[in-house]
Amino acid sequence: DAKTTQPPSMDCAEGRAANLPCNHSTISGNEYVYWYRQIHSQGPQYIIHGLKNNETNEMASLIITEDRKSSTLILPHATLRDTAVYYCIVSNSNRDDKIIFGKGTRLHILP
Amino acid sequence: GAVVSQHPSWVICKSGTSVKIECRSLDFQATTMFWYRQFPKQSLMLMATSNEGSKATYEQGVEKDKFLINHASLTLSTLTVTSAHPEDSSFYICSAIRPLGRETQYFGPGTRLLVL
């Protein structure tokens, strides 16, 4: 079973920041938080990952709470092309550690 | 970012035939690759873990004799759907692990299989 809980869907206006929450209350000390997204009929795309510090890259920012039991993915200026299913995953990133996908959040960007 | 390719991108076959899907890591070596299956409006389901030079590890409920996996090199894993039936029609996706500070999985574009 997936170790994360996400809202099934969210709407966001184009140009605004999209904030996608994720609960991972059973995360263990050596597990990272990963975010992927899947645009319709494509393979998942890696977005960002982090352990306990906040992270930022060219795509998004990841905010992890101090107790690491939840996190938020932030898309700073959402565009229509950001419409996708977003998956939050916890993994200890060992070479053989498999990713179990939950149902994710379907993000709709509204024009 | 790292590139993982799949071939073919889509395939239509008759019931009872076998179909081979290739997964390649184009700019890195991957000792471990994964195969997923995705039915319409559902999430990805892990089928098996493919390890270079050794037997694949299958998830519970996945028939290893039906879904043959070969990982003969550090850049290529193949999935063969043997004696395909209409219920095997699905979107098959592979992923490969590339070190990125920590190990990160990169996914292929997927292969859509339709069995008639």
Interface residues (C-beta under 8 A of the other chain):
Chain A: Y32 Y34 Y36 Q38 S41 Q42 G43 P44 Q45 Y46 H49 Y87 S93 N94 R95 D96 D97 K98 I99 I100 F101 G102 K103 G104
Chain B: G1 V4 Q6 T31 T32 F34 Y36 S43 L44 M45 L46 T49 N51 F91 I93 S95 I97 R102 E103 T104 Q105 Y106 F107 G108 P109 G110 R112
